[in-house]
Amino acid sequence: MERRDFLKGGAGLAATVAATPAAAQTINPQLLESIKLYWCFAHPRLRRNIYTLYNSNNNHPTIAAYRTAVGVMRSRPATDPTSWLYQANIHGTSTPSGSWPAGAPWATCNHGWQFLAWHRMYLYWFERIVRAASGDPTFALPYWDYAPASNRQIPPPFRSPNNASNALWDSTRPGMNSGGSLQVAGLTITMTDARHSSGFIDDGKMVYMGEAAGFVIRLEDQRAIYFAGDTALFGDMQLIGERYAPEIAFLPIGDRYTMGPADAARACQMLGVRQVVPMHWGTFPVLTGTPGELKRLVEPKGIQVLELKPGQTAE
């Protein structure tokens, strides 16, 4: 099921609930019908697939309006609630909370059970801000349908032209490859090798998705974290340890499709880390590796295993 099909189904369910006899007992039926008609017909704005818009006209009015709006929003100071940075920071920010504007609801993106409702609310207000900045009262945010294999890259309006003349282009979003590094929000991120397959089944056909990779993240205080991703044990982990000296490693331990606890323990030694976060385990029965087994292998050697739950932090 595609994302928009799910959302349309959810909207239909909500409409059904609103129209039940129980609801009708507390709402005048004529008023209820007026509300339905207003929301359906008063100011209809249709969100359309950006690939469809671009393929029909690479400077479609909706794309042009969005580009204009983003340029206007980027020109505003971060303290302005209608600025691009202020809106981005609502999702998340590396800015210390003591430096936030008074009352700013930054870093409030919800990843719990309210995820869908929170983001629909956020998009409602974000779209209104963009519409006002665009100068087009009919503007509706385009969406990205990434279901077709041909659409699984950032849509062209956000990639070209790749210079300051295009407000939708972001210079902090360049491509990279193994061995390369880039600077993002005070961090240095380096792409490393990994040993794993990568593919996606689309209409019964396997679509090749490129090479697997890991990442080394150098923090502001110069400490480094190694995120291996899905991988087997490989000899260059020794080189990663020598070159980047990570203190913490995120390593898969599930076995069957990645390395298991024994190889993860060997990786800890090769990397020279003092802490390890086990990942990609316990998702389904064939993944038999456990954090307990990893602890048994590495803790006698002075390596701490951080068995974290979602949202949990550790020193």
KOLLOGU-9507 format. One record per residue: x, y, z of N, C-alpha, C, O, CB in turn; residue number from 1; residue in three letters. Coordinates in steps of 0.05 Angstrom, whole numbers. Glycine has a CB too. Example, Ala and Ser with C-alpha at 12.3 -4.5 7.8 and 13.67 -1.06 7.14 Angstrom:
nx  ny  nz  cax  cay  caz  cx  cy  cz  ox  oy  oz  cbx  cby  cbz  seq  type
264  -114  156  246  -90  156  264  -66  156  285  -66  169  226  -89  181  1  ALA
257  -45  142  273  -21  143  258  1  157  268  23  161  282  -12  114  2  SER
END
This chain:
nx  ny  nz  cax  cay  caz  cx  cy  cz  ox  oy  oz  cbx  cby  cbz  seq  type
17  -24  0  0  0  0  18  25  0  37  27  15  -19  0  25  1  MET
11  44  -17  26  69  -18  18  88  4  -5  86  15  23  82  -45  2  GLU
36  105  12  31  124  34  5  140  31  -10  142  49  55  143  37  3  ARG
1  150  7  -23  167  3  -48  151  3  -69  161  12  -21  183  -23  4  ARG
-47  125  -6  -71  108  -4  -78  103  25  -102  104  32  -66  81  -18  5  ASP
-58  99  42  -62  96  71  -76  120  83  -95  119  98  -36  89  85  6  PHE
-65  144  76  -75  169  87  -104  174  78  -121  183  93  -57  192  80  7  LEU
-109  168  52  -136  172  42  -156  153  56  -178  161  63  -137  167  11  8  LYS
-146  129  61  -163  110  76  -169  119  104  -191  116  114  -150  82  76  9  GLY
-148  130  117  -151  141  144  -171  164  145  -187  166  163  -125  149  155  10  GLY
-169  181  124  -188  204  123  -216  194  119  -235  205  131  -180  223  100  11  ALA
-219  174  103  -246  163  98  -257  151  124  -281  154  129  -245  141  77  12  GLY
-240  137  139  -249  126  165  -258  148  184  -278  146  197  -227  109  177  13  LEU
-242  170  185  -249  192  203  -276  204  195  -292  211  212  -227  214  202  14  ALA
-281  207  169  -306  218  159  -329  200  167  -351  209  174  -306  222  129  15  ALA
-325  173  165  -346  154  172  -353  156  202  -376  156  209  -336  126  166  16  THR
-332  159  219  -336  162  248  -352  187  253  -371  187  270  -310  162  263  17  VAL
-345  209  240  -358  235  245  -387  234  237  -403  249  247  -344  257  229  18  ALA
-395  216  218  -422  215  208  -439  193  221  -461  188  212  -422  210  178  19  ALA
-429  181  243  -444  160  257  -467  171  271  -468  195  277  -425  144  276  20  THR
-488  155  277  -511  165  292  -504  178  318  -516  198  327  -531  143  297  21  PRO
-483  167  332  -476  179  358  -467  207  355  -474  224  371  -453  162  371  22  ALA
-451  213  334  -443  240  329  -466  258  321  -467  281  329  -421  241  307  23  ALA
-485  247  306  -507  262  296  -526  271  319  -540  291  316  -523  246  275  24  ALA
-525  256  341  -542  263  364  -533  289  377  -549  303  389  -542  241  385  25  GLN
-508  296  374  -498  320  386  -493  343  367  -487  365  375  -472  314  401  26  THR
-495  338  340  -490  358  320  -515  360  302  -525  339  292  -465  352  303  27  ILE
-525  384  298  -547  388  280  -541  376  253  -520  384  241  -555  418  278  28  ASN
-557  358  242  -551  346  216  -546  366  193  -528  362  177  -573  328  207  29  PRO
-562  388  193  -557  408  172  -530  422  175  -517  428  156  -580  429  172  30  GLN
-523  427  201  -497  440  206  -474  420  198  -454  429  186  -494  447  236  31  LEU
-478  395  203  -458  375  196  -454  374  166  -432  372  156  -466  347  206  32  LEU
-476  375  151  -474  375  122  -461  400  111  -445  399  92  -502  372  109  33  GLU
-466  423  125  -453  448  116  -423  447  121  -408  457  104  -465  472  132  34  SER
-415  435  143  -387  432  149  -374  415  128  -352  422  117  -382  420  177  35  ILE
-386  393  121  -375  375  100  -373  390  74  -352  388  61  -393  350  97  36  LYS
-394  404  66  -393  419  40  -371  440  41  -357  444  21  -420  431  34  37  LEU
-368  454  63  -348  475  65  -320  464  61  -305  474  45  -350  490  92  38  TYR
-314  443  76  -288  432  74  -282  419  47  -259  419  38  -284  411  96  39  TRP
-303  409  34  -298  396  8  -297  416  -15  -281  412  -34  -321  376  2  40  CYS
-312  438  -14  -315  455  -37  -308  484  -34  -305  498  -54  -343  453  -47  41  PHE
-306  494  -9  -302  522  -5  -275  532  -17  -274  551  -33  -303  530  24  42  ALA
-254  519  -9  -227  527  -19  -211  502  -26  -191  496  -12  -212  544  2  43  HIS
-219  487  -46  -204  463  -53  -176  468  -63  -172  485  -81  -220  446  -73  44  PRO
-157  454  -52  -129  456  -62  -119  427  -64  -118  413  -44  -111  474  -43  45  ARG
-110  420  -87  -102  392  -92  -72  389  -91  -57  403  -106  -112  382  -119  46  LEU
-61  372  -73  -33  367  -72  -26  346  -94  -40  325  -96  -24  356  -44  47  ARG
-6  352  -110  0  335  -133  29  325  -131  46  337  -118  -4  350  -159  48  ARG
34  303  -144  60  290  -144  80  308  -159  75  316  -181  58  262  -158  49  ASN
102  314  -145  121  333  -157  134  322  -182  142  337  -200  143  340  -137  50  ILE
137  295  -184  148  284  -209  128  288  -232  137  293  -255  153  254  -205  51  TYR
102  286  -227  82  291  -248  84  320  -257  83  325  -281  54  284  -238  52  THR
86  338  -238  87  366  -245  112  372  -261  111  385  -282  88  384  -219  53  LEU
135  362  -252  161  367  -266  161  355  -294  171  367  -312  184  356  -249  54  TYR
150  331  -297  150  318  -323  132  332  -343  137  330  -367  142  289  -320  55  ASN
112  346  -333  95  361  -351  107  389  -358  102  400  -380  67  365  -339  56  SER
122  400  -338  134  426  -342  155  430  -320  148  432  -297  112  450  -341  57  ASN
181  430  -328  202  431  -308  202  457  -292  217  459  -272  229  426  -321  58  ASN
186  477  -300  182  501  -284  153  505  -280  142  527  -283  196  526  -298  59  ASN
139  484  -273  110  485  -268  104  507  -248  119  511  -229  100  457  -258  60  HIS
81  521  -251  74  543  -232  76  535  -203  84  551  -186  47  553  -238  61  PRO
69  510  -196  71  502  -168  100  500  -159  106  508  -137  57  474  -164  62  THR
117  490  -176  145  488  -170  158  516  -168  173  521  -150  160  471  -192  63  ILE
150  533  -187  161  561  -187  152  575  -162  167  590  -149  151  576  -212  64  ALA
126  571  -154  116  584  -130  130  574  -105  136  590  -87  86  580  -127  65  ALA
135  548  -104  149  537  -81  178  548  -79  188  554  -58  150  506  -83  66  TYR
191  550  -102  218  560  -103  219  589  -93  236  597  -78  230  559  -132  67  ARG
199  605  -101  197  633  -92  193  634  -62  206  650  -49  174  647  -107  68  THR
175  618  -52  168  618  -24  192  611  -7  197  623  14  145  599  -18  69  ALA
206  590  -15  229  581  1  251  603  1  264  607  22  241  555  -10  70  VAL
255  617  -21  273  639  -22  266  661  -3  283  671  11  275  650  -50  71  GLY
240  667  -2  231  688  17  235  679  46  244  694  62  201  694  12  72  VAL
228  654  52  230  644  79  259  642  88  265  647  111  217  616  81  73  MET
277  635  69  305  633  76  317  661  82  337  663  96  321  620  54  74  ARG
305  681  71  316  708  75  308  720  103  319  740  111  306  727  53  75  SER
290  707  116  280  716  142  298  706  165  310  684  162  251  708  147  76  ARG
301  721  186  318  713  209  306  688  223  282  683  222  321  735  229  77  PRO
324  673  235  315  648  248  295  653  271  281  635  280  339  633  259  78  ALA
294  678  281  276  684  303  247  689  292  228  690  308  285  709  317  79  THR
244  691  266  218  695  254  204  668  251  214  650  237  220  709  226  80  ASP
180  664  264  167  638  262  160  629  233  154  606  229  142  639  278  81  PRO
159  648  214  153  641  187  178  637  170  176  635  145  135  662  174  82  THR
201  637  183  226  633  168  231  603  163  220  586  177  250  646  182  83  SER
248  598  143  254  570  136  269  556  159  262  533  166  272  569  111  84  TRP
288  569  172  303  557  193  286  552  218  289  531  231  327  575  200  85  LEU
269  571  224  252  568  248  234  543  244  231  527  262  234  593  252  86  TYR
222  541  220  205  518  214  221  492  215  211  471  225  191  521  187  87  GLN
245  492  204  262  468  204  269  460  233  269  436  240  287  472  188  88  ALA
274  480  250  282  474  277  259  463  294  264  452  315  293  499  290  89  ASN
235  466  285  213  454  299  216  423  299  209  410  318  185  462  287  90  ILE
226  413  277  231  384  275  255  376  292  254  356  306  236  376  245  91  HIS
276  391  290  300  384  306  322  405  301  323  418  280  310  356  298  92  GLY
339  409  321  360  429  318  384  421  336  380  409  357  350  457  325  93  THR
407  429  327  431  425  344  437  451  360  457  451  375  456  418  326  94  SER
421  471  357  424  496  372  418  492  401  397  482  408  406  519  360  95  THR
436  498  420  431  494  448  405  508  456  400  531  447  454  505  465  96  PRO
389  496  473  363  506  480  364  534  493  345  550  491  349  487  500  97  SER
386  540  506  389  567  518  391  589  497  388  612  504  413  567  535  98  GLY
396  582  472  398  602  451  373  603  433  373  618  413  422  596  433  99  SER
352  589  441  328  589  425  313  615  429  315  627  451  310  565  432  100  TRP
297  625  410  279  648  414  259  641  437  252  618  440  264  655  388  101  PRO
251  661  451  232  657  473  207  642  464  194  651  444  225  684  486  102  ALA
200  620  477  176  606  470  177  589  445  156  578  437  154  624  468  103  GLY
200  587  432  202  572  407  196  543  411  209  530  429  229  576  394  104  ALA
178  531  396  171  502  399  191  485  383  182  467  368  143  496  390  105  PRO
216  490  386  236  475  370  240  447  381  236  442  405  263  490  369  106  TRP
249  429  364  255  401  371  231  388  384  234  373  403  279  400  390  107  ALA
207  393  373  183  381  384  171  359  365  149  350  370  162  402  390  108  THR
185  352  344  175  331  326  169  306  342  186  296  356  195  325  303  109  CYS
145  296  338  136  273  354  140  247  339  131  244  316  106  276  361  110  ASN
154  228  351  159  202  339  145  179  354  153  156  352  189  196  337  111  HIS
125  186  370  110  166  384  84  159  369  83  161  345  103  176  413  112  GLY
63  152  384  39  143  371  24  167  357  7  162  340  20  130  391  113  TRP
32  191  365  19  215  352  34  224  327  28  245  316  19  238  372  114  GLN
53  207  317  69  215  294  53  226  271  58  248  261  86  192  285  115  PHE
33  210  262  18  218  239  2  244  244  3  263  227  -1  196  231  116  LEU
-12  245  266  -28  269  272  -11  294  275  -18  315  265  -45  265  298  117  ALA
13  291  288  30  314  292  39  325  265  39  349  260  55  307  309  118  TRP
47  307  247  58  316  221  36  327  203  41  345  187  72  293  207  119  HIS
11  318  206  -11  330  190  -16  358  200  -20  376  184  -37  312  192  120  ARG
-14  361  227  -18  388  238  5  406  228  0  429  220  -18  387  269  121  MET
30  396  230  53  412  222  51  420  193  55  444  186  79  397  227  122  TYR
44  402  175  41  408  147  19  428  141  22  444  123  36  382  131  123  LEU
-2  427  156  -24  446  152  -14  474  156  -19  491  139  -48  440  172  124  TYR
0  479  178  10  506  183  34  513  165  36  536  156  18  509  212  125  TRP
52  494  160  74  499  142  65  507  114  75  525  102  93  475  141  126  PHE
44  493  105  34  498  78  22  527  77  25  540  57  12  478  70  127  GLU
9  535  98  -2  562  99  20  583  98  17  604  85  -20  566  124  128  ARG
42  578  113  65  597  113  77  598  85  83  620  75  86  588  133  129  ILE
81  575  72  92  574  45  74  588  25  83  603  8  97  545  36  130  VAL
48  583  28  29  596  9  30  626  11  30  640  -10  0  586  15  131  ARG
31  637  35  32  666  38  59  677  27  58  698  14  30  673  68  132  ALA
81  662  31  107  672  21  109  670  -9  123  685  -22  129  656  34  133  ALA
94  651  -21  95  647  -50  80  668  -66  86  674  -89  84  620  -57  134  SER
60  681  -53  43  700  -66  21  687  -83  6  701  -97  60  718  -84  135  GLY
19  661  -82  -1  646  -98  -22  635  -79  -16  616  -64  12  623  -115  136  ASP
-46  647  -78  -66  638  -59  -77  610  -65  -91  598  -48  -90  657  -59  137  PRO
-71  599  -88  -80  572  -95  -59  550  -90  -63  527  -95  -88  571  -124  138  THR
-36  559  -79  -13  540  -76  -20  517  -57  -32  521  -36  12  555  -66  139  PHE
-12  493  -64  -14  469  -47  13  455  -49  24  452  -70  -38  450  -56  140  ALA
23  445  -26  48  432  -26  48  407  -44  30  391  -42  55  423  3  141  LEU
67  404  -62  69  379  -77  80  357  -59  93  363  -39  87  383  -102  142  PRO
73  333  -66  84  310  -50  102  294  -68  101  296  -93  61  293  -39  143  TYR
119  277  -56  138  261  -70  129  232  -70  130  219  -49  167  263  -58  144  TRP
119  221  -92  112  193  -94  137  177  -101  145  176  -125  89  189  -116  145  ASP
149  164  -81  174  150  -86  169  120  -90  188  104  -88  192  154  -62  146  TYR
143  112  -95  138  83  -99  151  73  -125  163  52  -124  108  78  -100  147  ALA
148  86  -148  161  76  -172  191  77  -169  203  96  -158  152  93  -196  148  PRO
204  56  -179  234  55  -177  247  79  -190  268  88  -180  244  29  -190  149  ALA
235  90  -211  247  113  -225  246  139  -209  260  158  -215  233  118  -251  150  SER
230  139  -187  227  163  -171  242  162  -145  239  180  -128  198  168  -165  151  ASN
260  143  -142  273  139  -116  299  155  -114  320  144  -106  278  110  -111  152  ARG
298  180  -121  319  199  -116  306  226  -111  284  230  -120  340  199  -139  153  GLN
321  244  -99  309  270  -93  299  282  -119  314  283  -139  330  289  -80  154  ILE
274  292  -120  262  303  -145  280  324  -158  293  340  -143  235  314  -139  155  PRO
280  326  -184  298  344  -199  296  373  -190  317  386  -189  291  343  -227  156  PRO
273  385  -183  273  413  -175  290  419  -151  298  442  -147  245  422  -170  157  PRO
296  398  -135  313  402  -111  342  397  -117  359  401  -100  303  384  -88  158  PHE
348  388  -141  375  382  -149  387  400  -171  411  403  -173  377  353  -158  159  ARG
369  412  -186  378  427  -209  361  452  -213  337  451  -212  378  410  -235  160  SER
374  475  -218  403  479  -218  415  477  -190  403  485  -171  410  507  -230  161  PRO
440  467  -189  452  462  -163  470  486  -155  494  483  -152  469  436  -163  162  ASN
457  509  -153  471  533  -144  451  551  -130  428  545  -128  484  547  -169  163  ASN
461  574  -121  445  592  -104  421  604  -119  403  615  -106  462  614  -94  164  ALA
420  601  -146  397  612  -160  371  595  -155  349  605  -161  403  613  -190  165  SER
375  571  -145  352  554  -139  348  551  -109  364  538  -96  357  526  -152  166  ASN
327  564  -99  323  564  -70  317  536  -59  319  532  -35  301  583  -63  167  ALA
308  518  -76  302  491  -68  327  473  -65  326  452  -52  282  478  -87  168  LEU
349  483  -76  374  468  -74  387  474  -48  387  497  -39  393  474  -98  169  TRP
399  454  -35  412  458  -9  441  449  -12  447  426  -18  397  441  13  170  ASP
459  467  -7  488  461  -10  498  441  11  519  430  7  504  487  -8  171  SER
482  437  32  491  417  52  480  389  46  483  371  62  481  425  80  172  THR
468  386  22  457  361  14  471  350  -11  457  341  -29  427  363  9  173  ARG
497  350  -12  511  340  -36  513  310  -34  509  298  -13  539  353  -38  174  PRO
520  297  -57  525  269  -57  552  263  -45  569  281  -42  523  258  -86  175  GLY
557  238  -39  583  230  -29  588  201  -35  569  187  -44  586  235  2  176  MET
612  191  -30  618  163  -35  639  154  -15  649  170  1  629  159  -64  177  ASN
645  128  -15  663  117  5  689  132  6  701  137  -15  668  87  -1  178  SER
698  138  30  723  153  34  720  183  35  738  197  45  742  146  12  179  GLY
696  193  26  692  222  26  680  231  53  669  216  68  673  229  4  180  GLY
683  257  58  673  269  83  658  295  76  663  307  56  696  275  103  181  SER
639  302  93  626  328  90  620  339  118  619  324  137  600  325  74  182  LEU
616  365  119  611  380  144  581  386  146  570  398  127  628  406  146  183  GLN
569  378  167  541  383  172  536  391  201  542  376  219  523  359  164  184  VAL
527  416  205  519  425  232  542  421  252  536  413  275  494  411  241  185  ALA
567  426  245  589  423  263  600  395  265  620  391  279  581  432  290  186  GLY
588  376  251  598  348  251  613  343  225  608  355  204  574  329  254  187  LEU
632  324  226  645  314  202  636  285  198  640  268  215  677  316  205  188  THR
624  280  175  613  254  169  629  242  147  631  253  125  582  256  162  189  ILE
639  218  151  656  204  132  643  178  124  634  162  142  685  199  142  190  THR
641  172  99  629  148  89  650  126  86  671  130  75  615  152  61  191  MET
644  102  97  663  80  96  651  56  82  627  56  75  671  72  125  192  THR
667  36  77  657  12  65  641  -5  84  642  -1  109  681  -5  55  193  ASP
625  -23  73  610  -43  88  608  -67  69  612  -65  45  582  -33  98  194  ALA
602  -90  81  599  -114  65  570  -125  68  563  -138  88  619  -136  73  195  ARG
554  -119  47  526  -127  49  513  -123  22  523  -107  5  510  -110  71  196  HIS
491  -137  16  477  -133  -9  457  -110  -5  452  -101  18  462  -159  -17  197  SER
446  -100  -27  428  -77  -25  408  -79  -49  417  -76  -72  443  -50  -25  198  SER
383  -83  -43  363  -85  -65  335  -81  -54  331  -80  -30  365  -112  -79  199  GLY
317  -78  -73  288  -73  -66  271  -87  -86  276  -86  -110  282  -42  -66  200  PHE
250  -102  -77  233  -116  -95  210  -98  -103  195  -88  -86  221  -142  -81  201  ILE
207  -93  -129  187  -76  -140  172  -91  -162  184  -99  -182  199  -49  -152  202  ASP
146  -95  -158  130  -111  -177  143  -138  -183  144  -147  -206  127  -96  -204  203  ASP
153  -151  -162  164  -177  -164  192  -178  -176  203  -200  -179  147  -194  -181  204  GLY
204  -155  -181  231  -154  -192  250  -141  -172  243  -122  -159  231  -138  -219  205  LYS
274  -152  -171  294  -141  -153  307  -116  -166  318  -118  -188  315  -162  -146  206  MET
306  -94  -152  319  -69  -162  344  -65  -146  344  -63  -122  299  -45  -159  207  VAL
367  -63  -160  392  -58  -147  393  -30  -135  385  -11  -148  416  -62  -167  208  TYR
402  -28  -110  401  -3  -96  429  9  -90  431  28  -74  386  -6  -70  209  MET
450  -2  -101  476  9  -96  491  -6  -75  481  -25  -63  474  38  -89  210  GLY
516  3  -69  533  -9  -49  525  -2  -21  515  20  -15  562  -2  -54  211  GLU
528  -21  -3  524  -16  26  547  2  36  569  2  25  522  -43  42  212  ALA
542  16  58  562  34  69  558  37  99  537  32  110  561  62  55  213  ALA
580  46  112  579  54  140  587  83  142  594  95  122  597  36  157  214  GLY
586  94  166  593  122  170  609  126  196  603  113  216  568  140  170  215  PHE
628  144  195  642  153  219  633  182  223  634  199  205  673  151  216  216  VAL
624  188  247  614  215  254  633  227  274  636  217  297  585  214  265  217  ILE
646  248  266  665  263  284  649  286  297  640  304  284  690  274  268  218  ARG
647  285  324  632  305  339  648  330  342  671  332  335  624  294  366  219  LEU
634  351  353  647  377  356  671  375  375  690  390  372  627  397  367  220  GLU
670  357  395  693  354  413  714  335  403  732  327  417  683  345  440  221  ASP
711  327  377  730  310  363  728  280  370  744  264  360  758  319  369  222  GLN
710  272  388  705  244  391  691  233  366  678  247  352  688  239  417  223  ARG
695  207  361  684  195  337  666  171  344  671  156  363  706  186  318  224  ALA
645  168  328  626  146  330  626  131  303  626  144  282  597  156  337  225  ILE
627  105  304  627  89  279  600  75  278  593  59  295  650  68  278  226  TYR
585  80  256  560  66  251  564  47  227  567  56  204  537  87  245  227  PHE
564  21  233  571  2  212  549  -4  193  554  -13  170  580  -24  225  228  ALA
524  0  201  502  -8  184  500  -38  182  513  -52  199  504  4  156  229  GLY
485  -49  163  485  -78  159  511  -86  146  518  -76  125  461  -87  141  230  ASP
526  -104  158  552  -112  147  561  -138  158  552  -147  179  572  -90  151  231  THR
580  -151  144  595  -173  154  621  -161  167  627  -138  163  602  -193  132  232  ALA
635  -178  182  662  -170  191  680  -168  167  680  -186  150  672  -190  213  233  LEU
697  -147  166  716  -145  144  742  -132  154  741  -117  173  704  -129  120  234  PHE
763  -139  141  790  -131  151  795  -102  153  810  -93  171  810  -142  133  235  GLY
781  -85  137  786  -56  138  775  -43  162  779  -19  166  775  -43  113  236  ASP
760  -58  179  752  -47  205  776  -40  221  776  -21  237  734  -67  220  237  MET
798  -55  218  823  -49  231  833  -21  222  842  -5  238  844  -71  226  238  GLN
831  -16  196  840  9  185  822  32  194  832  54  200  840  8  154  239  LEU
796  27  196  777  47  206  784  55  235  783  78  243  747  37  205  240  ILE
792  34  251  800  40  278  825  56  280  827  75  296  805  14  293  241  GLY
844  50  262  870  65  263  866  93  252  878  112  263  890  50  246  242  GLU
850  96  232  847  122  219  829  141  235  835  165  236  835  119  191  243  ARG
807  131  246  787  149  258  785  146  289  774  163  302  760  144  246  244  TYR
796  125  300  797  120  329  769  125  342  767  141  360  817  138  342  245  ALA
748  111  332  722  115  345  721  104  373  735  85  380  700  101  328  246  PRO
706  118  390  703  109  418  678  91  421  678  73  438  700  133  437  247  GLU
659  95  404  634  80  405  628  68  377  632  82  357  610  97  415  248  ILE
619  43  376  612  31  351  583  21  353  575  9  373  631  8  344  249  ALA
568  25  332  541  13  328  545  -10  309  551  -7  286  520  34  317  250  PHE
541  -35  320  547  -59  304  523  -78  303  510  -82  323  572  -73  316  251  LEU
518  -90  280  496  -109  278  505  -136  291  529  -143  289  488  -114  249  252  PRO
486  -149  304  493  -174  318  473  -196  312  475  -218  324  495  -170  348  253  ILE
454  -192  295  432  -211  291  440  -237  280  426  -257  285  412  -199  274  254  GLY
462  -239  264  470  -263  250  451  -269  227  432  -254  223  472  -287  270  255  ASP
457  -289  212  441  -298  188  444  -279  165  453  -287  143  412  -300  195  256  ARG
437  -253  168  439  -233  146  462  -213  151  470  -199  133  413  -219  143  257  TYR
472  -212  175  495  -195  182  514  -211  200  509  -235  204  486  -168  196  258  THR
535  -199  210  551  -213  229  536  -218  255  517  -203  261  578  -197  234  259  MET
545  -238  270  533  -244  295  550  -234  318  569  -220  313  528  -274  298  260  GLY
543  -241  343  558  -231  366  588  -237  365  604  -220  373  547  -242  391  261  PRO
596  -261  356  624  -268  356  640  -250  338  662  -240  345  628  -298  348  262  ALA
630  -245  313  644  -227  295  642  -198  304  661  -183  300  633  -230  266  263  ASP
620  -191  317  618  -163  327  639  -159  349  650  -137  352  589  -158  338  264  ALA
644  -180  366  664  -178  387  692  -174  374  708  -159  384  664  -203  405  265  ALA
697  -189  352  722  -185  338  724  -157  327  746  -145  328  725  -206  316  266  ARG
702  -147  316  702  -120  305  708  -99  326  723  -80  321  675  -113  292  267  ALA
698  -103  351  704  -84  373  734  -83  378  745  -61  383  690  -93  398  268  CYS
747  -106  377  776  -106  381  791  -92  358  810  -77  363  786  -135  384  269  GLN
782  -98  334  795  -85  311  792  -55  311  810  -41  303  784  -97  285  270  MET
769  -46  320  763  -17  320  775  -3  344  780  21  343  733  -13  319  271  LEU
780  -18  365  791  -6  389  771  11  405  779  30  419  815  11  382  272  GLY
745  5  403  725  21  417  723  13  446  731  -9  455  697  17  403  273  VAL
712  31  462  708  26  491  678  19  497  672  9  518  717  49  508  274  ARG
661  27  478  632  21  481  621  11  454  631  19  433  616  46  491  275  GLN
600  -6  455  588  -16  431  557  -17  435  548  -25  456  599  -44  424  276  VAL
543  -8  415  514  -9  415  505  -31  396  509  -28  372  501  18  408  277  VAL
494  -54  406  485  -75  388  460  -67  373  442  -55  385  481  -101  403  278  PRO
458  -73  348  434  -66  332  428  -88  312  443  -107  308  438  -39  318  279  MET
404  -85  300  395  -104  280  394  -133  291  404  -152  279  413  -103  255  280  HIS
381  -136  313  378  -162  326  349  -164  336  336  -144  343  398  -166  349  281  TRP
339  -189  338  313  -194  350  289  -185  334  267  -187  345  312  -182  376  282  GLY
292  -176  309  270  -167  294  251  -189  287  226  -186  287  279  -153  268  283  THR
262  -212  280  246  -236  274  262  -261  282  286  -259  286  237  -237  244  284  PHE
249  -284  285  262  -307  298  289  -316  287  306  -326  302  244  -330  297  285  PRO
294  -313  261  319  -323  250  343  -307  258  366  -316  255  318  -324  219  286  VAL
338  -283  269  361  -267  279  366  -275  308  353  -266  327  355  -236  278  287  LEU
385  -293  312  389  -306  337  409  -293  356  410  -299  379  398  -335  333  288  THR
425  -274  345  445  -260  362  432  -243  383  411  -231  378  463  -244  344  289  GLY
444  -242  406  432  -226  428  454  -208  441  477  -215  441  420  -245  449  290  THR
445  -186  453  464  -169  468  477  -184  491  501  -179  497  450  -145  479  291  PRO
463  -203  504  474  -218  525  498  -234  516  518  -236  531  453  -237  537  292  GLY
497  -246  493  519  -261  482  543  -243  476  566  -250  481  511  -277  457  293  GLU
537  -219  465  558  -200  460  572  -191  486  596  -189  487  547  -175  444  294  LEU
556  -186  506  567  -178  532  586  -199  543  608  -192  553  545  -173  553  295  LYS
578  -224  540  595  -246  550  622  -246  537  643  -254  549  581  -273  546  296  ARG
623  -237  512  648  -238  496  665  -214  500  690  -216  499  641  -241  467  297  LEU
653  -190  504  669  -166  504  673  -153  531  693  -139  535  657  -146  486  298  VAL
655  -156  550  658  -143  575  682  -152  591  694  -136  605  633  -147  592  299  GLU
690  -178  589  715  -185  603  740  -171  591  761  -170  604  720  -215  600  300  PRO
737  -159  568  759  -145  555  757  -114  559  771  -99  547  760  -151  525  301  LYS
738  -106  577  735  -78  584  718  -62  565  720  -37  565  762  -66  586  302  GLY
703  -75  548  686  -61  529  657  -61  539  646  -83  544  688  -73  500  303  ILE
645  -38  542  618  -36  553  597  -39  531  599  -27  509  614  -9  567  304  GLN
577  -56  535  555  -60  517  532  -42  525  522  -45  548  546  -90  515  305  VAL
523  -24  508  500  -6  513  475  -17  500  471  -13  476  506  23  504  306  LEU
459  -31  515  435  -43  504  412  -22  508  399  -21  528  427  -70  518  307  GLU
408  -6  487  390  17  489  362  11  479  359  -5  460  402  41  474  308  LEU
343  23  491  315  21  482  309  47  467  323  67  471  295  17  506  309  LYS
289  48  449  282  72  434  278  96  453  263  94  472  257  68  417  310  PRO
292  118  447  290  142  463  308  143  487  311  164  500  262  145  472  311  GLY
321  121  493  339  120  516  367  132  509  376  130  487  343  91  526  312  GLN
379  144  529  406  155  525  425  142  545  417  129  564  406  186  529  313  THR
451  145  539  471  133  557  496  150  556  500  165  537  478  104  549  314  ALA
512  149  577  537  164  578  560  147  566  583  156  565  544  172  608  315  GLU
END
